[in-house]
Amino acid sequence: METECIREQMEFQQLGRRAAIGRFDGGRISSDAGGLLLREVESRFHILKRLAKDCFRDYRDKDRIEHTVQSLILQRVYGIALGYEDLNDHDSIRHDVVMGVLSEKPDPSGRDRVREQDQGKAIAGRSTLNRLELTPEDANEKSRYKKIVADGGKIDELMVTVFIESYESAPSEVVLDVDATDDPLYGNQEGKYFHGYYAEYCYLPLYIFSGEHLLCARLRQANEDPASGVCEELVRIVKKLREAWPAVRIIVRGDSGFCRDEIMKYCEQNRQLDYVLGLAKNSRLIKAIDPEMAEAQEIHQSTQKSARVFKDFHYRTRKSWSCERRVVGKAEYLAKGEIPALSLARSAARRRMPGRCTRISTVPAGIWKIVSKNSNWVCLPTELPRHGCAPIN
């Protein structure tokens, strides 16, 4: 049913010499025109088209469908980007001509639809999209409803491939940021658990980024360890990067939730694969930098400015680590008191002896800048190079 519009124009108080007029005969209007910019990006890189073509198998009868896998993928991804992440939203925007354009429909107005009840609705409804997302991996042409099968392995591979293709030439270094965050739940979804840190029921998805590029997104339950599955994902991603760039240096970066022996051992056993990981504080670590903290306090009291003193040393946990590793600690003293912090890092370079420093000069600037993104304590195995450095902000 069409809205009854006021056809007459309304005149408001002028702005200088300009007339202010309100009219209601705009015709088809959309609030989603910003999606056309995303369409321009897609027309250049064809990421979504490659996703649809290479990563999905369609067992439907092509003579009996109106929505191709490509149009469904375009509709779903653009919909999420425009704020329509709920499938129910798509039933209310099916008449939007811009969504028809984004989904590459021959007639974005939907007047060419077969069934009369669908005419004027160019894009798919929630039920069709639901079948796209919930088709099991073992579905085939004999399945009754759900016949569009996603190949998870190929989707993972495409994400890394797109990242590699973004470089004109091989970079000298790639930083892989590993992180987990909360995905809040409000119903009785399968696998729902309460997470103490986030104080809510949620999932705990794993993400691996390099700069602005997403290389991995894995949905996980909140009762899992933050580092669960990380090593497997790193093996897959590093292998793909090495095939394209054999000599590139790769740094794995994460907070203390990823300071696990399995991850560190994997990096230590591979050439040009380093790590910078946060390290949780404990009484042994804090005691190890007591002299540095006292020195930082003395500097603060004499200068009335924040003071930092760094120390690197060898450390091994009593049970969880398989070997001794190198830690860099930062003893910082501010007006509000002392702030001890630690991180753990590894660089595939020659072995150096640890020592205490009142400046950052014994810690490479590149390494410490990477560290400062996550934590102020650093653990390094015994192989951290010493070269040029800069102050830490």
C-alpha positions as a LaTeX table, in Angstrom:
\begin{tabular}{lrrr}
\hline
Residue & $x$ (\AA) & $y$ (\AA) & $z$ (\AA) \\
\hline
Met1 & 0.00 & 0.00 & 0.00 \\
Glu2 & 1.45 & 3.33 & $-1.06$ \\
Thr3 & 1.72 & 6.18 & 1.39 \\
Glu4 & $-0.68$ & 9.04 & 0.71 \\
Cys5 & 1.70 & 11.95 & 0.11 \\
Ile6 & 0.90 & 15.63 & 0.32 \\
Arg7 & 1.37 & 16.80 & $-3.24$ \\
Glu8 & 1.35 & 20.49 & $-2.48$ \\
Gln9 & 4.58 & 22.20 & $-1.48$ \\
Met10 & 5.04 & 23.87 & 1.88 \\
Glu11 & 6.77 & 27.23 & 2.16 \\
Phe12 & 8.84 & 28.16 & 5.18 \\
Gln13 & 10.56 & 31.33 & 6.30 \\
Gln14 & 13.18 & 32.45 & 3.79 \\
Leu15 & 16.90 & 32.30 & 4.44 \\
Gly16 & 18.08 & 35.66 & 3.06 \\
Arg17 & 17.10 & 35.59 & $-0.57$ \\
Arg18 & 16.71 & 31.83 & $-0.62$ \\
Ala19 & 13.28 & 30.26 & $-0.43$ \\
Ala20 & 12.77 & 27.34 & 1.95 \\
Ile21 & 10.32 & 24.88 & 0.41 \\
Gly22 & 9.11 & 21.49 & 1.54 \\
Arg23 & 7.85 & 19.05 & $-1.11$ \\
Phe24 & 6.59 & 15.50 & $-0.90$ \\
Asp25 & 6.76 & 14.28 & $-4.47$ \\
Gly26 & 10.30 & 12.90 & $-4.43$ \\
Gly27 & 9.26 & 9.54 & $-5.80$ \\
Arg28 & 11.49 & 6.55 & $-4.93$ \\
Ile29 & 13.97 & 7.68 & $-2.29$ \\
Ser30 & 16.61 & 5.60 & $-0.54$ \\
Ser31 & 18.71 & 6.27 & 2.54 \\
Asp32 & 21.31 & 3.71 & 1.45 \\
Ala33 & 22.98 & 5.52 & $-1.44$ \\
Gly34 & 26.30 & 5.29 & 0.39 \\
Gly35 & 26.37 & 1.64 & $-0.63$ \\
Leu36 & 27.10 & 2.78 & $-4.19$ \\
Leu37 & 30.60 & 3.75 & $-3.03$ \\
Leu38 & 31.14 & 0.20 & $-1.82$ \\
Arg39 & 29.90 & $-1.03$ & $-5.18$ \\
Glu40 & 32.61 & 1.03 & $-6.86$ \\
Val41 & 35.23 & $-0.65$ & $-4.68$ \\
Glu42 & 33.82 & $-4.06$ & $-5.57$ \\
Ser43 & 33.82 & $-3.19$ & $-9.29$ \\
Arg44 & 37.57 & $-2.63$ & $-9.01$ \\
Phe45 & 38.65 & $-5.59$ & $-6.88$ \\
His46 & 35.83 & $-8.15$ & $-7.46$ \\
Ile47 & 36.27 & $-9.62$ & $-3.99$ \\
Leu48 & 32.61 & $-10.52$ & $-3.49$ \\
Lys49 & 32.26 & $-11.94$ & $-6.97$ \\
Arg50 & 35.29 & $-14.17$ & $-6.34$ \\
Leu51 & 33.80 & $-15.18$ & $-3.01$ \\
Ala52 & 30.56 & $-16.25$ & $-4.71$ \\
Lys53 & 32.21 & $-17.98$ & $-7.65$ \\
Asp54 & 35.10 & $-19.79$ & $-5.94$ \\
Cys55 & 33.82 & $-20.48$ & $-2.41$ \\
Phe56 & 30.23 & $-21.71$ & $-2.86$ \\
Arg57 & 28.66 & $-24.71$ & $-4.59$ \\
Asp58 & 25.10 & $-24.22$ & $-5.81$ \\
Tyr59 & 23.04 & $-27.41$ & $-6.27$ \\
Arg60 & 19.80 & $-25.60$ & $-7.13$ \\
Asp61 & 18.05 & $-25.95$ & $-10.50$ \\
Lys62 & 19.22 & $-22.88$ & $-12.42$ \\
Asp63 & 15.98 & $-22.78$ & $-14.42$ \\
Arg64 & 13.90 & $-22.40$ & $-11.27$ \\
Ile65 & 15.71 & $-19.70$ & $-9.34$ \\
Glu66 & 15.65 & $-15.90$ & $-9.48$ \\
His67 & 18.48 & $-15.13$ & $-7.05$ \\
Thr68 & 21.96 & $-16.33$ & $-8.02$ \\
Val69 & 24.61 & $-17.05$ & $-5.39$ \\
Gln70 & 26.40 & $-13.89$ & $-6.47$ \\
Ser71 & 23.35 & $-11.68$ & $-5.97$ \\
Leu72 & 22.69 & $-13.26$ & $-2.57$ \\
Ile73 & 26.28 & $-12.70$ & $-1.45$ \\
Leu74 & 26.21 & $-9.11$ & $-2.66$ \\
Gln75 & 22.90 & $-8.47$ & $-0.92$ \\
Arg76 & 24.05 & $-10.00$ & 2.36 \\
Val77 & 27.44 & $-8.29$ & 2.54 \\
Tyr78 & 26.19 & $-4.87$ & 1.46 \\
Gly79 & 23.29 & $-5.26$ & 3.87 \\
Ile80 & 25.65 & $-5.85$ & 6.79 \\
Ala81 & 27.77 & $-2.87$ & 5.74 \\
Leu82 & 24.65 & $-0.66$ & 5.67 \\
Gly83 & 23.46 & $-1.81$ & 9.10 \\
Tyr84 & 21.02 & $-4.54$ & 8.08 \\
Glu85 & 22.79 & $-7.43$ & 9.80 \\
Asp86 & 19.54 & $-9.07$ & 10.92 \\
Leu87 & 17.94 & $-11.22$ & 8.20 \\
Asn88 & 14.54 & $-9.89$ & 9.21 \\
Asp89 & 15.67 & $-6.45$ & 8.01 \\
His90 & 15.79 & $-7.68$ & 4.43 \\
Asp91 & 12.03 & $-8.20$ & 4.29 \\
Ser92 & 11.56 & $-4.47$ & 4.89 \\
Ile93 & 14.15 & $-3.28$ & 2.34 \\
Arg94 & 13.23 & $-5.56$ & $-0.56$ \\
His95 & 11.56 & $-2.67$ & $-2.34$ \\
Asp96 & 14.68 & $-0.46$ & $-2.10$ \\
Val97 & 15.94 & 0.19 & $-5.63$ \\
Val98 & 19.46 & 0.90 & $-4.37$ \\
Met99 & 19.63 & $-2.59$ & $-2.84$ \\
Gly100 & 18.57 & $-3.94$ & $-6.23$ \\
Val101 & 21.43 & $-2.05$ & $-7.84$ \\
Leu102 & 23.92 & $-3.27$ & $-5.25$ \\
Ser103 & 22.76 & $-6.86$ & $-5.80$ \\
Glu104 & 23.34 & $-6.44$ & $-9.56$ \\
Lys105 & 19.71 & $-7.16$ & $-10.45$ \\
Pro106 & 18.85 & $-6.64$ & $-14.16$ \\
Asp107 & 15.74 & $-4.71$ & $-13.06$ \\
Pro108 & 16.53 & $-3.14$ & $-9.65$ \\
Ser109 & 12.88 & $-2.11$ & $-9.29$ \\
Gly110 & 11.81 & $-5.76$ & $-9.19$ \\
Arg111 & 9.08 & $-5.43$ & $-11.80$ \\
Asp112 & 10.48 & $-8.42$ & $-13.71$ \\
Arg113 & 9.85 & $-10.89$ & $-10.87$ \\
Val114 & 7.91 & $-14.01$ & $-11.87$ \\
Arg115 & 5.34 & $-14.11$ & $-9.11$ \\
Glu116 & 2.97 & $-11.18$ & $-8.85$ \\
Gln117 & 3.35 & $-11.05$ & $-5.07$ \\
Asp118 & 7.12 & $-10.54$ & $-5.50$ \\
Gln119 & 6.94 & $-7.80$ & $-8.10$ \\
Gly120 & 8.45 & $-4.56$ & $-6.84$ \\
Lys121 & 10.82 & $-6.53$ & $-4.56$ \\
Ala122 & 14.04 & $-7.06$ & $-6.47$ \\
Ile123 & 16.12 & $-8.73$ & $-3.77$ \\
Ala124 & 15.72 & $-11.93$ & $-1.76$ \\
Gly125 & 13.77 & $-12.19$ & 1.48 \\
Arg126 & 14.90 & $-13.50$ & 4.82 \\
Ser127 & 13.97 & $-17.13$ & 4.10 \\
Thr128 & 16.19 & $-17.35$ & 1.03 \\
Leu129 & 19.09 & $-15.71$ & 2.85 \\
Asn130 & 18.56 & $-18.05$ & 5.78 \\
Arg131 & 18.99 & $-21.06$ & 3.49 \\
Leu132 & 22.20 & $-19.50$ & 2.17 \\
Glu133 & 23.69 & $-19.21$ & 5.67 \\
Leu134 & 22.48 & $-22.46$ & 7.21 \\
Thr135 & 23.14 & $-25.02$ & 4.48 \\
Pro136 & 25.14 & $-27.93$ & 5.98 \\
Glu137 & 28.49 & $-28.87$ & 4.43 \\
Asp138 & 27.21 & $-32.27$ & 3.26 \\
Ala139 & 24.24 & $-30.87$ & 1.32 \\
Asn140 & 23.87 & $-31.82$ & $-2.35$ \\
Glu141 & 21.39 & $-31.76$ & $-5.23$ \\
Lys142 & 19.16 & $-34.22$ & $-3.37$ \\
Ser143 & 18.73 & $-31.93$ & $-0.37$ \\
Arg144 & 15.22 & $-30.53$ & $-0.10$ \\
Tyr145 & 15.67 & $-26.84$ & 0.75 \\
Lys146 & 19.24 & $-25.91$ & 1.61 \\
Lys147 & 21.43 & $-26.45$ & $-1.45$ \\
Ile148 & 24.03 & $-23.65$ & $-1.40$ \\
Val149 & 27.16 & $-25.00$ & 0.28 \\
Ala150 & 29.98 & $-22.76$ & 1.52 \\
Asp151 & 33.55 & $-24.07$ & 1.35 \\
Gly152 & 35.15 & $-22.74$ & 4.54 \\
Gly153 & 38.66 & $-23.65$ & 3.47 \\
Lys154 & 38.39 & $-21.69$ & 0.23 \\
Ile155 & 36.92 & $-18.68$ & 2.07 \\
Asp156 & 39.91 & $-18.71$ & 4.45 \\
Glu157 & 42.29 & $-18.95$ & 1.50 \\
Leu158 & 40.62 & $-16.09$ & $-0.35$ \\
Met159 & 41.03 & $-13.72$ & 2.61 \\
Val160 & 44.80 & $-14.29$ & 2.66 \\
Thr161 & 45.03 & $-14.15$ & $-1.14$ \\
Val162 & 43.33 & $-10.74$ & $-1.25$ \\
Phe163 & 45.80 & $-9.48$ & 1.35 \\
Ile164 & 48.77 & $-10.70$ & $-0.68$ \\
Glu165 & 47.37 & $-9.13$ & $-3.86$ \\
Ser166 & 47.15 & $-5.75$ & $-2.11$ \\
Tyr167 & 50.96 & $-5.45$ & $-2.35$ \\
Glu168 & 52.67 & $-4.53$ & $-5.59$ \\
Ser169 & 55.90 & $-6.08$ & $-4.35$ \\
Ala170 & 56.89 & $-8.26$ & $-1.41$ \\
Pro171 & 57.08 & $-6.35$ & 1.89 \\
Ser172 & 60.08 & $-6.75$ & 4.16 \\
Glu173 & 57.90 & $-7.34$ & 7.22 \\
Val174 & 54.32 & $-8.40$ & 8.03 \\
Val175 & 52.75 & $-8.04$ & 11.48 \\
Leu176 & 49.92 & $-10.43$ & 12.33 \\
Asp177 & 47.72 & $-9.04$ & 15.11 \\
Val178 & 45.92 & $-11.80$ & 17.00 \\
Asp179 & 42.93 & $-10.81$ & 19.11 \\
Ala180 & 39.74 & $-12.14$ & 20.66 \\
Thr181 & 36.70 & $-10.06$ & 21.50 \\
Asp182 & 33.13 & $-10.49$ & 22.67 \\
Asp183 & 30.09 & $-11.02$ & 20.48 \\
Pro184 & 27.16 & $-10.41$ & 22.88 \\
Leu185 & 24.20 & $-12.81$ & 22.91 \\
Tyr186 & 20.69 & $-11.89$ & 23.96 \\
Gly187 & 18.76 & $-15.12$ & 23.43 \\
Asn188 & 19.25 & $-18.83$ & 23.92 \\
Gln189 & 21.71 & $-19.33$ & 21.09 \\
Glu190 & 23.59 & $-22.59$ & 20.85 \\
Gly191 & 26.92 & $-22.48$ & 22.66 \\
Lys192 & 25.99 & $-19.56$ & 24.91 \\
Tyr193 & 28.30 & $-19.05$ & 27.91 \\
Phe194 & 28.85 & $-16.28$ & 30.44 \\
His195 & 32.27 & $-14.64$ & 30.16 \\
Gly196 & 33.66 & $-13.22$ & 33.39 \\
Tyr197 & 35.90 & $-10.58$ & 31.78 \\
Tyr198 & 33.16 & $-9.12$ & 29.57 \\
Ala199 & 30.48 & $-9.77$ & 32.24 \\
Glu200 & 27.93 & $-10.98$ & 29.70 \\
Tyr201 & 26.76 & $-13.97$ & 27.70 \\
Cys202 & 28.65 & $-13.95$ & 24.44 \\
Tyr203 & 30.69 & $-15.76$ & 21.84 \\
Leu204 & 34.46 & $-15.20$ & 21.76 \\
Pro205 & 35.47 & $-14.93$ & 18.09 \\
Leu206 & 39.12 & $-15.01$ & 17.06 \\
Tyr207 & 40.46 & $-12.41$ & 14.64 \\
Ile208 & 43.81 & $-12.13$ & 12.90 \\
Phe209 & 44.55 & $-8.83$ & 11.18 \\
Ser210 & 47.49 & $-7.38$ & 9.33 \\
Gly211 & 46.99 & $-3.65$ & 9.35 \\
Glu212 & 43.47 & $-3.10$ & 8.01 \\
His213 & 43.29 & $-6.50$ & 6.32 \\
Leu214 & 41.31 & $-9.27$ & 7.96 \\
Leu215 & 43.05 & $-12.62$ & 7.47 \\
Cys216 & 41.00 & $-14.79$ & 9.79 \\
Ala217 & 37.64 & $-14.64$ & 11.58 \\
Arg218 & 36.64 & $-17.71$ & 13.56 \\
Leu219 & 33.53 & $-17.94$ & 15.72 \\
Arg220 & 34.18 & $-19.63$ & 19.07 \\
Gln221 & 32.31 & $-20.27$ & 22.32 \\
Ala222 & 33.12 & $-18.06$ & 25.29 \\
Asn223 & 34.19 & $-21.00$ & 27.45 \\
Glu224 & 37.30 & $-21.56$ & 25.32 \\
Asp225 & 40.78 & $-20.27$ & 26.00 \\
Pro226 & 41.50 & $-17.00$ & 24.11 \\
Ala227 & 44.42 & $-18.75$ & 22.38 \\
Ser228 & 42.35 & $-21.77$ & 21.33 \\
Gly229 & 42.95 & $-22.60$ & 17.67 \\
Val230 & 45.45 & $-19.79$ & 17.13 \\
Cys231 & 48.37 & $-22.06$ & 16.29 \\
Glu232 & 46.38 & $-23.87$ & 13.59 \\
Glu233 & 45.36 & $-20.58$ & 12.01 \\
Leu234 & 48.93 & $-19.26$ & 12.09 \\
Val235 & 50.23 & $-22.41$ & 10.38 \\
Arg236 & 47.72 & $-21.91$ & 7.57 \\
Ile237 & 48.32 & $-18.18$ & 7.14 \\
Val238 & 52.11 & $-18.31$ & 7.43 \\
Lys239 & 52.30 & $-21.11$ & 4.85 \\
Lys240 & 50.31 & $-19.03$ & 2.37 \\
Leu241 & 52.44 & $-15.93$ & 3.01 \\
Arg242 & 55.65 & $-17.91$ & 2.65 \\
Glu243 & 54.53 & $-19.30$ & $-0.70$ \\
Ala244 & 54.11 & $-15.75$ & $-2.00$ \\
Trp245 & 56.96 & $-14.07$ & $-0.09$ \\
Pro246 & 59.68 & $-16.60$ & 0.93 \\
Ala247 & 61.96 & $-14.02$ & 2.56 \\
Val248 & 59.40 & $-11.88$ & 4.41 \\
Arg249 & 59.80 & $-11.45$ & 8.16 \\
Ile250 & 56.56 & $-12.22$ & 10.01 \\
Ile251 & 55.80 & $-10.96$ & 13.53 \\
Val252 & 52.93 & $-12.40$ & 15.57 \\
Arg253 & 51.57 & $-9.84$ & 18.03 \\
Gly254 & 49.05 & $-10.36$ & 20.82 \\
Asp255 & 48.22 & $-9.64$ & 24.44 \\
Ser256 & 48.88 & $-11.90$ & 27.42 \\
Gly257 & 45.90 & $-14.08$ & 26.51 \\
Phe258 & 48.02 & $-15.50$ & 23.68 \\
Cys259 & 51.22 & $-16.02$ & 25.67 \\
Arg260 & 51.06 & $-19.78$ & 25.32 \\
Asp261 & 53.96 & $-22.20$ & 24.97 \\
Glu262 & 52.45 & $-23.85$ & 21.88 \\
Ile263 & 52.35 & $-20.55$ & 19.97 \\
Met264 & 55.85 & $-19.49$ & 21.06 \\
Lys265 & 57.37 & $-22.87$ & 20.20 \\
Tyr266 & 55.84 & $-22.74$ & 16.73 \\
Cys267 & 57.38 & $-19.33$ & 16.09 \\
Glu268 & 60.75 & $-20.34$ & 17.52 \\
Gln269 & 60.93 & $-23.38$ & 15.26 \\
Asn270 & 60.37 & $-21.36$ & 12.08 \\
Arg271 & 62.77 & $-19.09$ & 10.26 \\
Gln272 & 61.90 & $-15.39$ & 10.14 \\
Leu273 & 58.86 & $-15.89$ & 12.34 \\
Asp274 & 58.97 & $-13.74$ & 15.47 \\
Tyr275 & 56.49 & $-12.88$ & 18.20 \\
Val276 & 55.67 & $-10.03$ & 20.56 \\
Leu277 & 53.24 & $-11.08$ & 23.27 \\
Gly278 & 51.98 & $-9.52$ & 26.46 \\
Leu279 & 52.98 & $-11.23$ & 29.68 \\
Ala280 & 50.75 & $-11.30$ & 32.76 \\
Lys281 & 52.34 & $-9.98$ & 35.95 \\
Asn282 & 53.16 & $-12.17$ & 38.93 \\
Ser283 & 55.15 & $-11.79$ & 42.14 \\
Arg284 & 58.36 & $-13.23$ & 40.63 \\
Leu285 & 58.30 & $-10.85$ & 37.70 \\
Ile286 & 57.51 & $-7.79$ & 39.80 \\
Lys287 & 60.29 & $-8.68$ & 42.24 \\
Ala288 & 62.72 & $-8.98$ & 39.32 \\
Ile289 & 62.34 & $-5.28$ & 38.53 \\
Asp290 & 62.22 & $-3.95$ & 42.10 \\
Pro291 & 65.58 & $-2.13$ & 41.69 \\
Glu292 & 64.39 & $-0.53$ & 38.45 \\
Met293 & 61.14 & 0.57 & 40.08 \\
Ala294 & 63.08 & 2.18 & 42.94 \\
Glu295 & 65.23 & 3.99 & 40.40 \\
Ala296 & 62.17 & 5.17 & 38.49 \\
Gln297 & 60.65 & 6.47 & 41.74 \\
Glu298 & 63.84 & 8.37 & 42.53 \\
Ile299 & 63.86 & 9.95 & 39.06 \\
His300 & 60.21 & 10.93 & 39.39 \\
Gln301 & 60.72 & 12.53 & 42.79 \\
Ser302 & 63.65 & 14.59 & 41.51 \\
Thr303 & 62.04 & 15.68 & 38.24 \\
Gln304 & 58.31 & 15.54 & 39.08 \\
Lys305 & 57.83 & 13.90 & 35.70 \\
Ser306 & 56.95 & 10.39 & 34.69 \\
Ala307 & 59.97 & 8.12 & 34.77 \\
Arg308 & 60.62 & 4.81 & 33.04 \\
Val309 & 63.39 & 2.31 & 33.58 \\
Phe310 & 63.63 & $-0.83$ & 31.46 \\
Lys311 & 65.15 & $-4.20$ & 32.23 \\
Asp312 & 65.50 & $-7.34$ & 30.16 \\
Phe313 & 66.18 & $-10.69$ & 31.77 \\
His314 & 65.67 & $-14.44$ & 31.42 \\
Tyr315 & 62.54 & $-16.04$ & 32.83 \\
Arg316 & 60.77 & $-19.38$ & 32.77 \\
Thr317 & 57.49 & $-20.36$ & 34.34 \\
Arg318 & 57.50 & $-23.24$ & 36.80 \\
Lys319 & 55.30 & $-25.52$ & 34.68 \\
Ser320 & 53.74 & $-24.06$ & 31.54 \\
Trp321 & 56.83 & $-23.10$ & 29.48 \\
Ser322 & 59.12 & $-25.64$ & 27.87 \\
Cys323 & 62.18 & $-23.37$ & 27.94 \\
Glu324 & 63.63 & $-20.14$ & 29.28 \\
Arg325 & 62.69 & $-16.98$ & 27.41 \\
Arg326 & 63.69 & $-13.37$ & 27.53 \\
Val327 & 61.48 & $-10.78$ & 29.20 \\
Val328 & 61.60 & $-7.01$ & 28.90 \\
Gly329 & 60.00 & $-5.20$ & 31.79 \\
Lys330 & 59.11 & $-1.55$ & 32.14 \\
Ala331 & 59.23 & 0.03 & 35.60 \\
Glu332 & 57.21 & 3.23 & 35.28 \\
Tyr333 & 56.54 & 5.70 & 38.06 \\
Leu334 & 53.88 & 8.42 & 37.72 \\
Ala335 & 52.25 & 10.89 & 40.06 \\
Lys336 & 49.64 & 8.25 & 40.90 \\
Gly337 & 52.29 & 5.68 & 41.79 \\
Glu338 & 54.17 & 2.77 & 40.27 \\
Ile339 & 53.09 & 0.87 & 37.15 \\
Pro340 & 55.02 & $-2.33$ & 36.50 \\
Ala341 & 54.40 & $-3.97$ & 33.13 \\
Leu342 & 55.81 & $-6.83$ & 31.01 \\
Ser343 & 55.76 & $-8.29$ & 27.50 \\
Leu344 & 57.36 & $-11.24$ & 25.77 \\
Ala345 & 59.02 & $-11.15$ & 22.37 \\
Arg346 & 61.23 & $-13.19$ & 20.13 \\
Ser347 & 63.42 & $-12.19$ & 17.23 \\
Ala348 & 65.24 & $-14.66$ & 15.01 \\
Ala349 & 68.66 & $-13.10$ & 15.44 \\
Arg350 & 71.89 & $-13.73$ & 17.27 \\
Arg351 & 71.89 & $-14.44$ & 21.00 \\
Arg352 & 72.56 & $-11.49$ & 23.32 \\
Met353 & 73.05 & $-11.35$ & 27.04 \\
Pro354 & 70.39 & $-9.60$ & 29.12 \\
Gly355 & 71.05 & $-6.49$ & 31.15 \\
Arg356 & 69.49 & $-3.51$ & 32.86 \\
Cys357 & 69.00 & $-0.17$ & 31.15 \\
Thr358 & 67.65 & 3.23 & 32.12 \\
Arg359 & 66.94 & 4.02 & 28.49 \\
Ile360 & 65.40 & 2.04 & 25.70 \\
Ser361 & 68.79 & 1.80 & 24.01 \\
Thr362 & 69.20 & $-1.95$ & 24.60 \\
Val363 & 65.79 & $-2.74$ & 23.13 \\
Pro364 & 65.31 & $-2.27$ & 19.35 \\
Ala365 & 62.97 & 0.58 & 18.58 \\
Gly366 & 61.01 & $-1.48$ & 16.09 \\
Ile367 & 60.42 & $-4.27$ & 18.61 \\
Trp368 & 59.49 & $-1.92$ & 21.45 \\
Lys369 & 57.09 & 0.09 & 19.28 \\
Ile370 & 55.37 & $-3.17$ & 18.43 \\
Val371 & 55.27 & $-4.09$ & 22.11 \\
Ser372 & 53.75 & $-0.79$ & 23.17 \\
Lys373 & 50.66 & $-1.55$ & 21.12 \\
Asn374 & 49.67 & $-4.26$ & 23.56 \\
Ser375 & 51.57 & $-4.22$ & 26.81 \\
Asn376 & 54.56 & $-2.70$ & 28.50 \\
Trp377 & 56.17 & $-5.93$ & 29.62 \\
Val378 & 58.02 & $-7.88$ & 26.97 \\
Cys379 & 59.27 & $-11.43$ & 27.00 \\
Leu380 & 61.96 & $-12.19$ & 24.43 \\
Pro381 & 63.76 & $-15.51$ & 24.10 \\
Thr382 & 67.49 & $-15.17$ & 24.24 \\
Glu383 & 67.81 & $-13.89$ & 20.67 \\
Leu384 & 66.87 & $-10.24$ & 20.46 \\
Pro385 & 69.07 & $-8.00$ & 18.27 \\
Arg386 & 70.33 & $-4.69$ & 19.60 \\
His387 & 70.30 & $-1.85$ & 17.15 \\
Gly388 & 68.92 & 1.65 & 16.71 \\
Cys389 & 66.10 & 2.74 & 18.98 \\
Ala390 & 63.80 & 5.62 & 19.82 \\
Pro391 & 61.83 & 6.90 & 22.84 \\
Ile392 & 58.46 & 5.34 & 23.61 \\
Asn393 & 55.40 & 7.55 & 23.80 \\
\hline
\end{tabular}
